[in-house]
Amino acid sequence: MGAFDEGDTGGARTAGAGPEPRGAGDGAAGPEAKARAAVEAQAADGAGGARKETALSRPHRALTLGIVSVVLLIAFEATAVGTAMPVAADELNGIGLYPYAFSAFFTTSVVGMVVSGQWCDRRGPLPPLMTGIGAFAGGLVLSGTAVSMWIFVLGRAVQGIGGGLVIVSLYVTVSRAFPASVRPKVLAAFAASWVVPSVVGPLISGTVTQQLGWRWVFLGIPVLVVLPLVVMLPPLRRKASGPPPGAGERSAESAEEDRRRIRLAIAVAVGAGLLQYASQDLRLVALVPAAAGLALLVPSVRALLPRGTLRAARGLPTVVLLRGMAAGSYIVAESFVPLMLVTQRGLSVTMAGLTLAAGGASWALGSFVQSRPGMDDRRQSLARFGMVFVTFSLVYAPVVLVPSVPVWTLAAGMAVGCFGMGLVISSLSVLLLQLSAPEETGRNSAALQLCDGLSNVLLLAATGAVFTSLGGGSVTVGAGHTAQGADGGQPSAFVAVYAVSAVVALGGVLVAGRLRPKEPSAA
């Protein structure tokens, strides 16, 4: 699942204080107008017994439905494509390149995220959102018509650029268009929109793959782009278009800084790609691209992420770091589930995909729990408990390699992990916007998504190298879309993948204790 997937937006403001209402401080508005706006904002948040706003209150209903439609599209793509991926890789003679099909998406999404963050801070979320949806659909078409595995991977790369543009612009839309009290509920709606695709996505994808071929899974999804566009545009133009408050005129220095950050994002993408390439080549010569990748990656990442992220400094840096640890550990492990069940337990691609179906509902449940009233003071505990659930899920996953263990227990274990992800991801999103000033929301959201995508790439490189070295690339998928070969592959290759992911998730349990910023001193 993606994230796919909120608090105040004031830099040094206290949590729970909403952003200044649009228009309250514009033009010639004086102290009396600002005071009236403050009273109105307090009343809107439920003071004095007034009814609280929700994501489906009349002022927010149309935009909520629109952005949830976009998330619904992303969710359906993730579940459907993930189910069809083993067959696509096998028919294109690319099982050895299987990790590339995922890492290409995450690698190029890094560039899309940084560009989207700057674009949103300069012109608002509408332009990057529309551009991203177009690129997302174009990448699906390219993959669906691929005649080789490398062209398939190229399509995933194009899709990644679009996905990076879309996800950051959605976060900025939530920050710009909804008051602080409503944002956690909108994020819960994001998670809830994964429920139906998680259930029907694998079933539809598996059926289409077996009856018509995997290409129709990719080529059919772009048709769904039309509905989000129609629903999204009018309310988005009314509520979140144009430059954000406080953006001001861009100086030559700020324009150069934008260009520098884009160059750094490209360096991150190239460096991550080199590392991924090196991880699939077990010869000594692979150390050359690995070293070049690290040389590009390390300084660029340090410059793009908030200061102190790599050492888990308290507050915003730890929010960004934990997002990467949570998403990287779980999403990478989840991406190997269909391949493991098809090649090791002999399931069809439909049944393998359905083992992940319950995850959508449990992810939504976790997100719903964090959106309940009174949870703002407990977000650090919510994130820590969530990472405990994720760690348990990843430790249990390889147990299903034992033939006597029922496959349905893996579905239950992954559902536990998804519940934990719902707690963690949504809580971190709320904390991010609480710690971001309006004119920095795009940049900080891009940093959050950058750490998310980069952790996926790095963990795919690490697990891909281990997977290949232990013989995982030798498995094949037969004509009946089940395991084929003398031994069905090497179970130890899958055990290693989940061991690496579980160690990262366990580290996230420890890091979660540093989410709260330091309390100011009495002086």
C-alpha positions as CSV (number, residue, x, y, z in Angstrom):
1,M,0.0,0.0,0.0
2,G,1.0,3.4,-0.5
3,A,0.4,5.8,1.4
4,F,-0.5,6.2,0.2
5,D,-1.1,8.2,2.2
6,E,-3.1,16.6,9.9
7,G,-2.3,19.2,12.3
8,D,-1.3,22.8,12.3
9,T,1.1,24.2,9.7
10,G,2.9,26.8,11.8
11,G,6.6,26.4,12.1
12,A,7.0,27.2,15.9
13,R,3.4,27.1,16.7
14,T,1.9,24.8,19.2
15,A,0.1,21.7,18.1
16,G,-3.6,22.1,17.6
17,A,-3.6,25.8,16.6
18,G,-5.0,26.1,13.1
19,P,-3.6,28.2,10.2
20,E,-4.9,31.7,9.9
21,P,-8.2,31.7,7.9
22,R,-7.7,32.8,4.3
23,G,-8.6,36.4,4.0
24,A,-8.4,37.2,7.7
25,G,-5.1,38.9,7.4
26,D,-5.2,40.0,3.8
27,G,-5.4,43.5,2.4
28,A,-6.4,46.2,4.9
29,A,-7.9,43.9,7.5
30,G,-7.3,45.4,10.9
31,P,-7.1,44.0,14.4
32,E,-10.9,43.9,14.8
33,A,-11.3,41.8,11.6
34,K,-8.6,39.5,12.8
35,A,-10.3,39.2,16.2
36,R,-13.6,38.3,14.5
37,A,-11.8,35.7,12.4
38,A,-10.2,34.2,15.5
39,V,-13.6,33.9,17.2
40,E,-15.1,32.3,14.1
41,A,-12.3,29.8,13.8
42,Q,-12.7,28.9,17.4
43,A,-16.4,28.4,16.9
44,A,-15.8,26.3,13.9
45,D,-13.6,24.0,15.9
46,G,-16.4,23.2,18.2
47,A,-16.0,25.8,21.0
48,G,-19.1,26.8,22.9
49,G,-20.9,23.5,22.0
50,A,-21.0,24.2,18.3
51,R,-21.1,21.2,16.0
52,K,-17.6,20.1,14.9
53,E,-16.7,20.1,11.2
54,T,-16.0,16.8,9.4
55,A,-14.4,15.9,6.1
56,L,-17.9,15.5,4.7
57,S,-19.3,18.8,6.0
58,R,-20.8,20.9,3.2
59,P,-17.8,23.2,2.8
60,H,-15.4,20.2,2.4
61,R,-17.5,17.4,0.9
62,A,-16.8,17.9,-2.8
63,L,-13.0,18.3,-2.4
64,T,-12.9,15.3,0.0
65,L,-14.6,13.1,-2.5
66,G,-12.3,14.4,-5.2
67,I,-9.0,13.7,-3.5
68,V,-10.3,10.4,-2.2
69,S,-11.1,9.4,-5.8
70,V,-7.4,10.1,-6.6
71,V,-6.2,7.9,-3.7
72,L,-8.7,5.3,-4.8
73,L,-7.1,5.2,-8.2
74,I,-3.6,4.9,-6.7
75,A,-4.8,2.1,-4.4
76,F,-6.4,0.1,-7.2
77,E,-3.2,0.5,-9.3
78,A,-1.0,-0.7,-6.4
79,T,-3.0,-3.8,-5.6
80,A,-3.8,-4.8,-9.2
81,V,-0.3,-4.3,-10.6
82,G,1.3,-6.0,-7.6
83,T,-0.8,-9.1,-8.3
84,A,0.0,-9.2,-12.0
85,M,3.7,-8.4,-11.6
86,P,5.1,-12.0,-11.2
87,V,3.4,-13.1,-14.5
88,A,4.5,-10.0,-16.3
89,A,8.2,-10.5,-15.2
90,D,8.1,-14.1,-16.2
91,E,6.6,-13.6,-19.6
92,L,9.2,-10.9,-20.3
93,N,12.0,-13.2,-19.2
94,G,12.7,-10.8,-16.3
95,I,12.3,-12.6,-13.0
96,G,15.9,-11.7,-12.2
97,L,14.9,-8.0,-12.7
98,Y,11.8,-8.4,-10.5
99,P,13.0,-5.9,-7.9
100,Y,13.6,-3.3,-10.6
101,A,9.9,-3.2,-11.5
102,F,9.3,-1.8,-8.0
103,S,12.5,0.2,-7.5
104,A,12.2,2.1,-10.8
105,F,8.9,3.5,-9.6
106,F,10.4,4.6,-6.2
107,T,13.6,5.9,-7.7
108,T,12.1,8.4,-10.2
109,S,9.3,9.3,-7.8
110,V,12.1,11.1,-5.8
111,V,12.5,13.6,-8.6
112,G,8.7,14.0,-8.9
113,M,8.4,14.6,-5.1
114,V,11.0,17.4,-5.0
115,V,9.7,19.1,-8.1
116,S,6.1,18.8,-6.8
117,G,7.1,20.3,-3.4
118,Q,8.6,23.4,-5.0
119,W,5.9,23.6,-7.6
120,C,3.2,23.6,-4.8
121,D,5.0,26.2,-2.8
122,R,5.3,28.4,-5.8
123,R,2.0,28.0,-7.7
124,G,-0.2,25.8,-5.5
125,P,-1.1,22.0,-5.8
126,L,-3.2,22.1,-8.9
127,P,-0.5,22.1,-11.7
128,P,1.6,19.3,-10.2
129,L,-1.4,17.2,-9.4
130,M,-2.8,17.4,-13.0
131,T,0.6,16.8,-14.5
132,G,1.3,13.9,-12.2
133,I,-2.0,12.1,-13.1
134,G,-1.1,12.4,-16.7
135,A,2.4,10.9,-16.3
136,F,1.0,8.2,-14.0
137,A,-1.4,7.1,-16.7
138,G,1.3,7.3,-19.5
139,G,3.6,5.1,-17.5
140,L,0.9,2.4,-17.2
141,V,0.4,2.4,-20.9
142,L,4.1,2.1,-21.6
143,S,4.5,-0.8,-19.3
144,G,1.3,-2.5,-20.6
145,T,2.7,-2.4,-24.2
146,A,6.3,-3.4,-23.3
147,V,8.0,-6.0,-25.4
148,S,11.0,-6.5,-23.0
149,M,11.5,-6.2,-19.3
150,W,13.6,-3.1,-19.6
151,I,10.8,-1.2,-21.4
152,F,8.5,-2.4,-18.7
153,V,10.8,-1.0,-16.1
154,L,11.0,2.3,-18.1
155,G,7.2,2.5,-17.9
156,R,7.3,2.1,-14.2
157,A,9.9,4.9,-14.0
158,V,7.6,7.3,-15.9
159,Q,4.8,6.2,-13.6
160,G,7.0,7.0,-10.6
161,I,7.5,10.6,-11.7
162,G,3.7,11.0,-11.9
163,G,3.2,9.3,-8.5
164,G,5.8,11.6,-6.9
165,L,4.0,14.7,-8.3
166,V,0.6,13.5,-7.2
167,I,1.3,12.4,-3.6
168,V,3.0,15.6,-2.5
169,S,0.4,17.8,-4.1
170,L,-2.3,15.8,-2.2
171,Y,-0.6,16.5,1.1
172,V,-0.4,20.2,0.3
173,T,-4.0,20.2,-0.7
174,V,-5.0,18.8,2.7
175,S,-2.9,21.5,4.4
176,R,-4.3,24.3,2.3
177,A,-8.0,23.4,2.0
178,F,-8.9,21.9,5.4
179,P,-8.8,23.3,9.0
180,A,-6.5,21.5,11.5
181,S,-9.4,19.7,13.2
182,V,-10.5,18.1,10.0
183,R,-7.1,16.9,8.6
184,P,-6.8,13.7,10.6
185,K,-10.2,12.7,9.4
186,V,-9.3,13.4,5.7
187,L,-6.2,11.1,6.2
188,A,-8.5,8.5,7.7
189,A,-10.6,8.8,4.5
190,F,-7.4,8.3,2.5
191,A,-6.8,5.0,4.2
192,A,-10.4,3.9,4.0
193,S,-10.3,4.3,0.2
194,W,-7.8,1.4,0.1
195,V,-10.4,-1.0,1.5
196,V,-12.4,-1.8,-1.6
197,P,-9.3,-1.9,-4.0
198,S,-7.5,-4.2,-1.5
199,V,-10.4,-6.7,-1.7
200,V,-11.4,-6.5,-5.4
201,G,-8.1,-5.4,-6.9
202,P,-6.3,-8.7,-6.6
203,L,-9.4,-10.6,-7.6
204,I,-10.0,-8.5,-10.7
205,S,-6.3,-8.4,-11.6
206,G,-5.8,-12.1,-11.1
207,T,-8.9,-12.9,-13.2
208,V,-7.9,-10.5,-16.0
209,T,-4.3,-11.9,-15.9
210,Q,-5.4,-15.5,-16.3
211,Q,-8.2,-14.9,-18.8
212,L,-7.0,-12.0,-21.0
213,G,-3.3,-11.5,-20.0
214,W,-1.4,-9.3,-17.7
215,R,-1.2,-6.4,-20.2
216,W,-4.8,-5.6,-19.8
217,V,-4.3,-4.9,-16.1
218,F,-2.0,-2.0,-17.0
219,L,-3.9,-0.8,-20.0
220,G,-7.3,-0.8,-18.3
221,I,-6.3,1.4,-15.3
222,P,-5.7,4.7,-17.2
223,V,-9.4,4.8,-18.1
224,L,-10.1,5.4,-14.4
225,V,-8.2,8.7,-14.6
226,V,-11.2,10.5,-16.1
227,L,-13.4,10.3,-12.9
228,P,-10.9,11.8,-10.5
229,L,-10.2,14.7,-12.9
230,V,-13.9,15.5,-13.3
231,V,-14.5,15.4,-9.5
232,M,-11.3,17.1,-8.4
233,L,-10.9,20.2,-10.6
234,P,-13.8,22.5,-9.5
235,P,-13.4,22.3,-5.7
236,L,-9.6,22.3,-6.0
237,R,-9.6,25.5,-8.0
238,R,-11.9,27.2,-5.5
239,K,-10.1,26.2,-2.3
240,A,-6.4,25.5,-2.9
241,S,-5.3,27.0,-6.2
242,G,-2.7,29.8,-6.5
243,P,0.4,30.5,-4.4
244,P,0.2,29.7,-0.7
245,P,-0.1,32.5,1.9
246,G,3.3,33.8,2.8
247,A,5.0,32.7,-0.4
248,G,5.7,36.3,-1.5
249,E,7.9,37.2,-4.5
250,R,10.6,34.7,-5.4
251,S,14.1,36.2,-5.4
252,A,16.9,35.2,-7.7
253,E,18.4,33.4,-4.7
254,S,15.3,31.3,-4.0
255,A,15.0,30.5,-7.7
256,E,18.6,29.2,-7.7
257,E,17.8,27.2,-4.6
258,D,14.9,25.6,-6.3
259,R,17.1,24.6,-9.2
260,R,19.8,23.3,-6.9
261,R,17.2,21.1,-5.1
262,I,16.1,19.6,-8.4
263,R,19.7,18.8,-9.3
264,L,20.1,17.2,-5.9
265,A,16.9,15.1,-6.5
266,I,18.3,13.9,-9.9
267,A,21.5,13.0,-8.2
268,V,19.6,11.0,-5.6
269,A,17.7,9.2,-8.3
270,V,20.8,8.4,-10.3
271,G,22.7,7.3,-7.2
272,A,19.8,5.0,-6.1
273,G,19.6,3.6,-9.6
274,L,23.3,2.8,-9.6
275,L,23.0,1.1,-6.2
276,Q,20.1,-1.0,-7.4
277,Y,22.0,-2.0,-10.5
278,A,25.0,-3.0,-8.4
279,S,22.9,-5.1,-6.1
280,Q,21.8,-7.3,-9.0
281,D,25.4,-7.9,-10.2
282,L,27.3,-10.1,-7.7
283,R,30.7,-9.6,-9.4
284,L,33.5,-7.5,-7.9
285,V,33.2,-5.0,-10.8
286,A,29.8,-4.1,-9.3
287,L,31.6,-2.2,-6.6
288,V,32.3,0.6,-9.0
289,P,28.7,1.6,-9.7
290,A,27.9,1.0,-6.0
291,A,30.7,3.4,-4.9
292,A,29.5,6.0,-7.5
293,G,25.9,5.6,-6.3
294,L,26.9,6.2,-2.7
295,A,29.0,9.3,-3.7
296,L,26.0,10.8,-5.4
297,L,23.4,9.7,-2.8
298,V,24.8,10.5,0.6
299,P,25.5,14.3,0.2
300,S,22.4,14.8,-1.9
301,V,20.1,13.2,0.7
302,R,21.7,15.1,3.5
303,A,21.0,18.4,1.7
304,L,17.4,17.5,0.8
305,L,16.2,16.2,4.1
306,P,15.6,18.3,7.2
307,R,18.8,18.9,9.2
308,G,19.3,16.0,11.7
309,T,17.2,13.4,9.9
310,L,19.9,10.8,9.6
311,R,20.7,11.0,13.3
312,A,17.1,11.1,14.3
313,A,17.0,14.6,15.8
314,R,13.9,15.2,17.8
315,G,10.8,16.6,16.1
316,L,10.4,17.0,12.3
317,P,13.7,15.1,11.4
318,T,12.5,12.0,13.3
319,V,9.0,12.3,11.7
320,V,10.7,12.2,8.3
321,L,13.1,9.4,9.2
322,L,10.4,7.2,10.8
323,R,8.2,7.5,7.7
324,G,11.0,6.1,5.6
325,M,11.7,3.2,8.1
326,A,8.1,2.3,8.3
327,A,7.2,2.5,4.6
328,G,10.5,0.9,3.5
329,S,10.4,-2.1,5.8
330,Y,6.7,-3.0,5.2
331,I,6.2,-2.1,1.5
332,V,9.3,-3.9,0.4
333,A,8.4,-7.0,2.3
334,E,4.8,-6.9,1.0
335,S,6.0,-6.7,-2.6
336,F,7.6,-10.1,-2.3
337,V,4.4,-11.8,-0.9
338,P,2.8,-12.7,-4.3
339,L,6.1,-14.0,-5.7
340,M,6.7,-16.1,-2.6
341,L,3.3,-17.7,-2.5
342,V,3.3,-18.4,-6.2
343,T,6.7,-19.9,-6.4
344,Q,7.0,-21.5,-2.9
345,R,3.4,-22.6,-2.1
346,G,2.0,-23.1,-5.6
347,L,-0.8,-20.6,-5.3
348,S,-2.4,-19.0,-8.4
349,V,-1.7,-15.3,-8.8
350,T,-5.3,-14.5,-7.9
351,M,-5.1,-16.4,-4.6
352,A,-1.7,-14.9,-3.8
353,G,-3.0,-11.4,-4.3
354,L,-6.0,-12.1,-2.2
355,T,-3.8,-12.8,0.8
356,L,-3.2,-9.1,1.0
357,A,-6.9,-8.2,0.7
358,A,-7.6,-7.9,4.4
359,G,-4.7,-5.4,4.7
360,G,-6.8,-2.5,3.2
361,A,-9.5,-2.8,5.9
362,S,-7.0,-3.1,8.8
363,W,-4.9,-0.2,7.4
364,A,-8.1,1.9,7.3
365,L,-8.9,0.8,10.8
366,G,-5.6,1.9,12.1
367,S,-5.9,5.3,10.4
368,F,-9.4,5.7,11.9
369,V,-8.1,5.0,15.4
370,Q,-5.5,7.8,15.1
371,S,-8.2,10.2,13.9
372,R,-10.4,9.9,17.0
373,P,-10.7,12.9,19.4
374,G,-8.1,13.1,22.1
375,M,-5.3,11.3,20.1
376,D,-3.2,14.4,19.4
377,D,-1.3,14.0,22.6
378,R,-0.7,10.3,22.0
379,R,0.8,10.3,18.5
380,Q,4.2,9.2,19.7
381,S,2.7,6.2,21.5
382,L,0.5,5.4,18.5
383,A,3.5,5.4,16.2
384,R,5.5,3.2,18.5
385,F,2.7,0.6,18.9
386,G,2.2,0.7,15.1
387,M,5.9,-0.2,14.5
388,V,5.6,-3.1,17.0
389,F,2.7,-4.5,14.9
390,V,4.7,-4.0,11.7
391,T,7.7,-5.8,13.2
392,F,5.6,-8.8,14.3
393,S,4.1,-9.0,10.8
394,L,7.4,-9.1,9.1
395,V,8.9,-11.7,11.5
396,Y,5.9,-14.0,11.0
397,A,5.7,-13.7,7.1
398,P,8.5,-16.3,6.3
399,V,6.9,-18.8,8.7
400,V,4.4,-19.6,5.9
401,L,7.3,-21.1,3.9
402,V,6.8,-24.2,6.1
403,P,4.4,-26.4,4.1
404,S,2.4,-27.4,7.2
405,V,1.6,-23.7,8.1
406,P,-1.8,-22.6,6.6
407,V,-1.5,-19.8,4.0
408,W,-4.4,-17.9,5.6
409,T,-2.2,-17.2,8.7
410,L,0.0,-15.1,6.5
411,A,-3.0,-13.0,5.5
412,A,-3.8,-12.5,9.2
413,G,-0.2,-11.6,9.9
414,M,-0.1,-9.0,7.1
415,A,-3.4,-7.5,8.3
416,V,-1.8,-6.9,11.7
417,G,1.1,-5.1,10.0
418,C,-1.3,-3.0,7.9
419,F,-3.1,-2.0,11.1
420,G,0.2,-0.8,12.5
421,M,0.9,1.0,9.2
422,G,-2.4,2.8,9.5
423,L,-1.4,4.1,13.0
424,V,2.1,5.1,12.0
425,I,1.7,6.7,8.5
426,S,-1.4,8.8,9.3
427,S,0.1,10.0,12.7
428,L,3.3,11.0,11.0
429,S,1.4,13.0,8.4
430,V,-0.4,14.9,11.1
431,L,2.8,15.6,12.9
432,L,4.5,16.8,9.7
433,L,1.9,19.5,9.0
434,Q,1.8,20.5,12.7
435,L,5.5,21.3,12.4
436,S,5.4,23.0,8.9
437,A,4.8,26.7,8.1
438,P,2.4,27.3,5.2
439,E,5.1,28.3,2.8
440,E,7.2,25.3,3.7
441,T,4.5,22.6,3.6
442,G,5.4,21.6,0.0
443,R,9.1,21.2,0.8
444,N,8.5,19.3,4.0
445,S,5.9,17.1,2.4
446,A,8.4,16.4,-0.4
447,A,11.0,15.5,2.2
448,L,8.6,13.1,3.9
449,Q,7.8,11.4,0.6
450,L,11.5,11.5,-0.4
451,C,12.5,9.5,2.6
452,D,9.6,7.2,2.0
453,G,10.6,6.5,-1.6
454,L,14.3,6.4,-1.0
455,S,14.0,3.9,1.8
456,N,12.1,1.7,-0.6
457,V,14.8,1.9,-3.2
458,L,17.6,1.2,-0.7
459,L,15.9,-1.7,0.9
460,L,15.0,-3.1,-2.5
461,A,18.6,-2.9,-3.4
462,A,19.7,-4.6,-0.2
463,T,17.0,-7.3,-0.3
464,G,17.4,-7.7,-4.0
465,A,21.1,-8.4,-3.6
466,V,20.5,-11.0,-0.9
467,F,17.6,-12.5,-2.8
468,T,19.7,-12.9,-6.0
469,S,22.7,-14.3,-4.1
470,L,20.6,-17.0,-2.5
471,G,19.1,-18.1,-5.8
472,G,15.8,-16.2,-5.7
473,G,16.2,-15.1,-9.3
474,S,16.1,-18.6,-10.6
475,V,12.4,-19.3,-9.9
476,T,9.9,-19.3,-12.8
477,V,6.2,-19.1,-13.1
478,G,4.5,-21.7,-15.3
479,A,1.8,-21.5,-17.8
480,G,-0.8,-22.0,-15.1
481,H,0.7,-19.1,-13.2
482,T,2.1,-21.4,-10.4
483,A,5.6,-22.4,-9.4
484,Q,7.7,-24.3,-12.0
485,G,11.0,-26.0,-11.5
486,A,12.6,-28.8,-9.7
487,D,12.7,-27.2,-6.3
488,G,10.4,-24.2,-6.7
489,G,13.3,-21.9,-5.9
490,Q,15.2,-21.2,-2.7
491,P,13.1,-20.5,0.4
492,S,16.1,-19.0,2.1
493,A,16.1,-16.1,-0.3
494,F,12.7,-15.1,0.9
495,V,13.6,-15.6,4.6
496,A,16.5,-13.2,4.0
497,V,14.2,-10.5,2.5
498,Y,12.0,-10.6,5.6
499,A,14.8,-10.7,8.0
500,V,16.3,-7.4,6.6
501,S,12.9,-5.7,6.7
502,A,12.1,-6.8,10.2
503,V,15.4,-5.4,11.5
504,V,14.6,-2.0,10.0
505,A,11.1,-2.1,11.5
506,L,12.5,-2.9,14.9
507,G,14.8,0.1,14.6
508,G,11.6,2.1,13.9
509,V,10.2,1.1,17.3
510,L,13.2,2.7,19.0
511,V,13.2,5.8,16.8
512,A,9.5,6.5,17.6
513,G,10.5,7.7,21.0
514,R,12.0,10.8,19.5
515,L,9.0,12.2,17.6
516,R,8.2,14.9,20.1
517,P,10.3,18.1,19.8
518,K,12.3,19.2,22.9
519,E,10.2,21.2,25.4
520,P,11.5,24.8,25.5
521,S,13.5,25.7,28.6
522,A,12.0,27.8,31.4
523,A,14.3,30.7,30.4
